[in-house]
Amino acid sequence: MATGAAPTPHAALMDSVYKGQRHIYDLTRKYYLFGRDTLIDGLDAKPGMRVLEIACGTGRNMGRIGRAWPGVRLYGLDISAEMLKNARKALGDGATLGEGDACSFDPLELLGEATFDRIVLSYALSMIPDWEAAVSHATAQLAPGGELHIVDFGDLGGMPGPLERMLHRWLAKFHVETRNTLPEAARRIAMAQGMELTSQRGMLGYFQLHVLCMPG
């Protein structure tokens, strides 16, 4: 399992956030990170395909991907060394993991692969300052015919006003910011690269799901 130094301010922030939380992360997040399993069910990953999760956290999604799509080759990347401790414990030798920045990682150096057939960004962009750069960088790592699958908080526009404001304040405590312009950014990036884009808005605008497909 590959590791790489990521001594950046954002890496330090993520380590400080998750050093204690990583022990209860999966138990608590299942109650409000909706749409993750919808994304996994839609991967349509065949045996032998290389599946990378950027900002893989504890490895929860990667474990589910491995069970849902047997025979895929799993890869994970995270900027937080603390979260990767959990991922390594959970996944063992079942995945290749690397420590790096979503906006600038070198997949060949960190993970031993130049491109991937499926890439996943699950509730990651809302914590990445330069999130548009992360999307663009992810598309650059796709193999011909590959797909980038994104799920994250939506605009929350269908929720009652007081509840929406309360949720925004609560998320801010964890350095999470909803990306309301993600649909437009996904369309712009897809158009610039000749990719096909499909999008889904979750109930009440709670989550958004986008799939960008690279031409074969």
C-alpha positions in Angstrom: 0.0 0.0 0.0 1.5 3.2 -1.1 1.8 6.3 1.0 3.0 9.8 0.2 3.6 13.0 2.2 0.9 15.5 2.2 2.2 18.3 4.6 -0.4 20.9 3.6 -2.6 23.1 5.7 -5.7 21.3 4.4 -4.1 17.9 5.3 -3.4 19.1 8.8 -6.9 20.4 9.2 -8.5 17.1 8.0 -6.2 15.2 10.4 -7.3 17.4 13.3 -11.0 17.0 12.4 -10.8 13.2 12.0 -8.2 12.2 14.6 -11.0 11.5 17.1 -14.0 11.3 14.8 -12.5 8.4 12.7 -13.5 6.0 15.5 -17.2 6.8 15.2 -17.3 8.2 11.7 -19.2 5.4 10.0 -21.6 4.9 12.8 -22.7 8.5 12.8 -22.5 9.4 9.1 -25.0 6.7 8.0 -27.7 8.9 9.4 -27.1 11.8 7.0 -24.8 10.9 4.2 -27.6 9.8 1.9 -27.1 8.7 -1.7 -23.8 6.9 -1.2 -25.3 3.4 -1.8 -27.3 4.8 -4.8 -24.0 5.8 -6.3 -22.4 2.4 -5.6 -25.4 0.5 -7.1 -24.9 2.6 -10.3 -21.2 1.9 -10.8 -21.8 -1.1 -13.2 -18.3 -2.2 -12.5 -17.1 -5.4 -14.2 -14.5 -7.8 -12.8 -11.0 -6.5 -13.4 -12.0 -2.9 -13.5 -9.9 -0.4 -11.6 -12.1 1.5 -9.1 -10.6 4.5 -7.3 -12.3 6.4 -4.5 -10.8 9.9 -4.0 -11.1 11.0 -0.3 -11.9 7.4 0.6 -11.9 8.1 4.4 -12.5 5.0 6.5 -12.8 2.7 3.5 -16.6 2.2 4.1 -17.6 2.8 0.5 -14.7 0.8 -0.9 -15.7 -2.2 1.2 -19.3 -1.9 -0.1 -18.1 -1.5 -3.7 -16.0 -4.7 -3.4 -19.0 -6.6 -2.1 -21.4 -5.1 -4.7 -19.1 -5.6 -7.7 -16.9 -8.7 -7.0 -13.7 -8.9 -8.9 -13.0 -5.2 -9.2 -9.6 -3.9 -8.2 -9.9 -1.3 -5.4 -7.8 1.8 -5.0 -8.2 4.6 -2.4 -6.8 8.0 -1.9 -7.1 10.4 1.1 -5.3 13.5 2.3 -5.8 12.5 6.0 -3.3 10.1 7.4 -5.7 9.6 10.3 -8.6 8.4 8.1 -6.3 6.1 6.2 -5.5 4.3 9.5 -9.1 3.1 9.5 -9.2 2.3 5.8 -6.1 0.1 6.1 -7.5 -1.7 9.1 -10.9 -2.2 7.4 -9.6 -3.2 3.9 -6.4 -5.0 4.6 -4.8 -6.3 1.5 -8.1 -5.8 -0.4 -7.2 -2.4 -1.7 -4.2 -0.2 -2.6 -4.2 3.0 -0.6 -2.3 6.2 -0.9 -2.0 9.5 0.9 -2.4 12.6 -1.3 -4.3 15.7 -2.4 -7.4 15.3 -4.5 -6.4 18.3 -6.6 -2.9 17.2 -7.6 -2.1 13.6 -6.8 0.0 11.5 -9.2 -1.9 8.1 -9.5 1.0 6.2 -11.0 3.3 7.3 -8.2 0.9 6.8 -5.3 -1.2 3.9 -6.5 0.7 2.2 -9.3 -1.9 2.9 -12.0 -2.1 5.7 -14.5 -5.8 5.6 -15.1 -9.0 4.1 -13.7 -12.3 2.7 -15.1 -14.4 4.1 -12.3 -13.6 7.0 -9.9 -15.8 7.9 -6.9 -16.1 11.2 -5.1 -18.5 10.7 -2.2 -19.3 13.6 0.1 -15.7 14.9 -0.5 -16.2 18.0 -2.6 -18.0 19.8 0.2 -14.7 19.6 2.2 -12.2 20.4 -0.6 -11.5 24.1 -0.9 -10.7 24.0 -4.6 -13.4 21.5 -5.4 -13.7 22.3 -9.1 -10.0 21.5 -9.5 -10.6 18.2 -7.8 -13.3 17.3 -10.3 -11.2 18.3 -13.3 -8.2 16.4 -11.9 -10.4 13.3 -11.4 -11.6 13.3 -15.0 -8.0 13.5 -16.2 -7.4 10.1 -14.4 -10.2 8.3 -16.3 -9.4 5.6 -18.8 -11.3 5.6 -22.2 -14.9 4.8 -21.4 -14.3 5.4 -17.7 -16.8 7.1 -15.4 -16.6 9.7 -12.6 -19.4 9.2 -10.0 -20.0 12.1 -7.6 -22.4 12.3 -4.7 -22.6 15.2 -2.2 -24.9 17.5 -0.4 -27.4 19.3 -2.6 -28.8 22.7 -2.4 -31.2 21.7 0.5 -33.7 23.9 -1.2 -36.7 21.7 -0.5 -36.2 21.7 3.3 -38.1 24.0 5.6 -36.1 27.2 6.1 -35.3 26.8 9.8 -34.1 23.2 9.3 -32.0 24.2 6.3 -30.3 27.0 8.2 -29.7 24.7 11.2 -28.2 22.0 8.9 -25.9 24.5 7.3 -24.6 25.7 10.7 -24.1 22.2 11.9 -22.2 21.2 8.8 -20.0 24.3 9.1 -18.7 22.9 12.4 -17.1 20.1 10.4 -15.7 22.4 7.7 -18.4 21.2 5.3 -19.9 23.6 2.7 -22.6 22.7 0.2 -21.6 23.1 -3.4 -24.7 24.6 -5.0 -22.8 25.4 -8.3 -21.7 21.8 -8.7 -24.4 21.0 -11.4 -23.2 23.9 -13.5 -19.5 23.0 -13.0 -20.2 19.4 -13.9 -21.9 20.5 -17.1 -19.0 22.8 -18.0 -16.3 20.2 -17.3 -18.2 17.5 -19.2 -18.8 19.8 -22.2 -15.1 20.9 -22.3 -14.0 17.2 -22.4 -16.7 15.8 -24.6 -18.1 13.7 -21.8 -21.7 12.6 -21.3 -23.3 13.8 -18.1 -26.3 12.5 -16.1 -27.5 14.1 -12.9 -30.0 13.3 -10.1 -31.4 15.6 -7.4 -32.2 13.8 -4.2 -35.5 14.4 -2.3 -35.8 17.9 -0.9 -32.5 18.7 -2.6 -30.6 16.9 0.2 -28.1 15.3 -2.1 -26.9 15.6 -5.7 -25.5 12.8 -7.8 -23.6 13.3 -11.1 -22.0 10.8 -13.5 -19.5 12.0 -16.1 -18.7 9.4 -18.7 -15.5 9.6 -20.8 -15.8 8.6 -24.5 -14.5 5.1 -25.2 
